[in-house]
């Protein structure tokens, strides 16, 4: 059974790191989710950072 990686999601607009989550190590693509950014005060695309 593969373990999960802890990842950080950053806002695409202001680059603020707002969220942490887990994903499986088997995934090759970077995670992209629509989340609320408190700094921008709106829903924006958040991408996985290194």
Secondary structure, 3 states (H helix, E strand, C coil): CCCEEEEEEEECCCCCEEEEEEEECCCCCCCEEEEEECCCCEEEEEEEEC
